[in-house]
Amino acid sequence: MNRRIFLKNAGALALADAALTLLPSQLLAHELLARRAARAGLSIMQGLTTETTTQLTVDVPKAMRVAYTLTDRATGRVLNPAATRSVTNGSSPVRVDKIAFGGLELGHQYQLSVIDTASNKSLDERYLSPVDLSRSDARVAVMSCMKDSESAHKTMWPSAQSANADYYFFVGDAVYGDTLFSHGPDKLWSRFVETRSTLGIYQWKTLKPVLAVWDDHDYGKNNEDGSYKHKAGTLAVFKAFFAQDKQEPVLYTGPGNSMCLRAFNQSYLFLDSRYFRKLSSNGMTGFLGAEQIKWATSLVKNTKGPVWVMEGSPFFGRADKSSTSYQATAPKELDVFLKEVAGWNTPAVFMGGDVHYSEISALDKKHLGYSSFEFVSSSMHSSTKSKYYQNPNKQLQGSLKENFLMFDQTGAAGRPEWKVTCVGASNKTLFSGVYGVG
């Protein structure tokens, strides 16, 4: 029996099982998902990955019985998961399986097999490798704003795949989880499923590690702030779909959706600019909030190597944009935060998304006491702009086309430097330059 026929039959078996657990209104959606998986494969994402471990998420029909293995392609050694758990949503026929593996070896490639346990046949196969986090020549790709209804995704994800980065960072709007009349945890869940069945990265044959933080659309609703009534529910949904569970001393998790990755002799702070936005924080209008600022400082104040301070919105200016920046929303708290950053024992750079264009701006030394930059990476494939928003800092380079930023680390020791490349459709370089901090 060939694979296509097998998958069709596997989908039928899964549908029969589903009848025991799903509501009648969910059966059609379950069947359609099984058919799509037979045609294009499952939606799979690699997340936090080290020299010896990896985390994964896989979207599967809720009642489908599956097992996961990794096989070392060089030695034939088979690894079983160190941990597996499933996350479900009551209104969806799709569950997310979260799988963790240990025992990987650097320099080895592994085959991930997703097995239908009823017939012991393969449902999907991918390849992955561990990542040497001690490297000083790492490549990181940063991207935001991934509207699945925009046709540009068909040309942008091949560009991202060709980049062959060591890690991919999503800094907001990895899914547009709201519509004009509908939002909340159930809606966000269904939009994650739809988006992950559309965008190319979830079907890459060779997987790559991805870490993500949200902005408004994947928070649950356009332009929402800390008063959003569904934020606890949407936080649980977001965390279900990304494979980034705490794994100290590599990955630390903090307040809201925040986390910190220590890799490549650097610290990558993913900060939550929605959960605490516009709430009172020490008598000031909040954006990151006092608790999150304290947590971030405690982790990186005495670390070695540069710190990337990343969140879904820009840090400076953009007062003419409806959802605004840190500076436009909570200027007093930003001043407090910048004083904290200036007191860290290592230099920092800033990274944001949201505005549907990319740019690099030089920060005035008054902010930190040394030269630094704000990088904005947007949009991967959402609507484009015809002009830039107001920016109080000096714009050095920019692009209004669909794009992402790629950072090639060149000088972590001494004065940290990166070659920064803005990549568009068909691997076109939209701008590039070398930037150092400190």
C-alpha angles and dihedrals in degrees: 000000000000122000096253093054091044093052091049089054092044089054090052091051091049090050091054090052090047092059087071095056110022131078115247090250089059098051097082092051090048091052092048090051092051090051092048090050089052090052103039108009131252124303104259131173131186114215135173108011130177136172091286108015142054137184125209141184124207127186111218137164106278097245099037112119110221141164130203132216138169118214121198103232092208101047105018091235111155120218123199121205119279087210137002130183135165127222120200140185119215095225097045132079089210128082130191118230115206113202131184126194131191134184097062121151128217114250093028126109119213133205115224112211124194107201131198099224093202092066101013089235130136119260096180141352129204137166130232142167135206118252127235101228092186092069119119095199100060126153119218126184118205123196143159143178107049108178106183094207091063112095092216089084088078092065101030100057093054086055090051091048092051090053088070092200123185089230136010118211121201109202102187144329097038083157133019097230101176139064130194094274104019136060141133136090098312092048092046091051093052092046091052090053092048094045094047091051089055110040119082099229092070090058099043109136090216109048125218129200116263130188121185145190125186140243126188104298094050089038086066110263138036114270094354122157139193093301092067105130095213098048097112090051095046091047089058090049093049092049091049093060098048126066100224108116117161114280110168136231087026103040124025123185124212143174117334111341096337127128141160127222119200108202143128091022089298139095120233113200113197104195129194110235096175110048094064100025115136092359118127111268117183089331093311134099105268133225106158092007130225094272094054094045090051091048093050093049092048090056103044108022094096101027126117123240129033125310123226109210105202134177138150098260131052118266101219138045122331091130088152091063115090096228092042133194135275089267094050095043104040111006096165093051090047089055089052091048094048090053088053091049091048088056095054115109092233132053122260138207127197129232130187143157136188104095099088096240135071128235143157119222130187113230121224110250089237089079099060107358092249139061116283142149144227113223119196118193115189149169117018091176116337130104114313129226130233094213142015124260122244113290124184091201128073112272109220101177137356148166132205093196128092106283151132132221122245121199122201109192113225108160119026092148114073108347108014115228136177133192102228119203126184106213124199136179118320090018092290115164108229095182139336141186145151118259130187130189132208 
